[in-house]
Amino acid sequence: MTHTAASAPPAASSQRPLPQQTQQTLQAPGITRRMAAWLYEGMLLFGVVFIAAYLFGTLSQTRNAMDNRVVLQGFIFTVLGIYFVWFWHKGQTLAMKTWRIRITDRDGRPVSQTRATLRYLLSWIWFAPMVVAAFWPHGLPWAEVLVLQTGWILVWAILARFHPTRQFWHDAWAGTRLVHDDRPAKGAPKA
C-alpha cells in the first residue's frame, strides 16, 4: 500500500489541540503535595549527589574537599541537570511518581528535552539566596543564609497562588506545568 500526499497522516499530529475533557483533567496538585514531593526529591538526591561527589573525588584524586571545589560544583550541577532533564522528559521523577504528580507542557503533552533543560535552569531560582550568599563580598553567617533561604522558599511557593493555574512561576516561564497524575499505576489491579 502506498501513501500519497493526500492520504498520508499529518506529520504534526502531536501538535493538535487536546480535547476539552483532557484540558479539564490537567489540574495542578496542591501546594502541600508539591512541597512534600520537593522534600522527598531532596532526600533522594542526597544519594545521587553523594555518588557523584564520590566518583569525582576518586577519579580526580582529590585529597582535600577544598581542592577542585568549583569543578566539583560544576560536575554536580551537570549530574543533577542530566537527572532532572532525563526524568522530566519521561514525565516524572521517582518523587513525582510517589506523590502522583507529572510534568507536561502547557497543553498537557510530554515535555521536550529543551523545555526540561530550561525548567532545570529556571528552577535554581528556589536557591537564589544561597547563590547570592556564596558570592556576597563580605560573607554572611550561615544562620542568616538559612533564614533567608527558608523565607525565600516559602515566599516562592506562596507566589504560585497568584498564577492563574496555580503553577510555580519557573514552570510558567519554562512553558511547563505540574499536574495531578490520575493514570492508574502500572501493575495495579483493575477495578
Stockholm file with secondary structure:
# STOCKHOLM 1.0

chainA/1-191         MTHTAASAPPAASSQRPLPQQTQQTLQAPGITRRMAAWLYEGMLLFGVVFIAAYLFGTLSQTRNAMDNRVVLQGFIFTVLGIYFVWFWHKGQTLAMKTWRIRITDRDGRPVSQTRATLRYLLSWIWFAPMVVAAFWPHGLPWAEVLVLQTGWILVWAILARFHPTRQFWHDAWAGTRLVHDDRPAKGAPKA
#=GR chainA/1-191 SS CCCCTTTSCCTTGGGSCCCHHHHHTCCCCCHHHHHHHHHHHHHHHHHHHHHHHHHHHHHHTCCSTTTTHHHHHHHHHHHHHHHHHHHHHHTCCHHHHHTTEEEEETTSCCCCHHHHHHHHHHGGGGGHHHHHHHHCTTCCCHHHHHHHHHHHHHHHHHHGGGSTTCCCHHHHHHTEEEEECCSCCTTCCCC
#=GC SS_cons         CCCCTTTSCCTTGGGSCCCHHHHHTCCCCCHHHHHHHHHHHHHHHHHHHHHHHHHHHHHHTCCSTTTTHHHHHHHHHHHHHHHHHHHHHHTCCHHHHHTTEEEEETTSCCCCHHHHHHHHHHGGGGGHHHHHHHHCTTCCCHHHHHHHHHHHHHHHHHHGGGSTTCCCHHHHHHTEEEEECCSCCTTCCCC
//
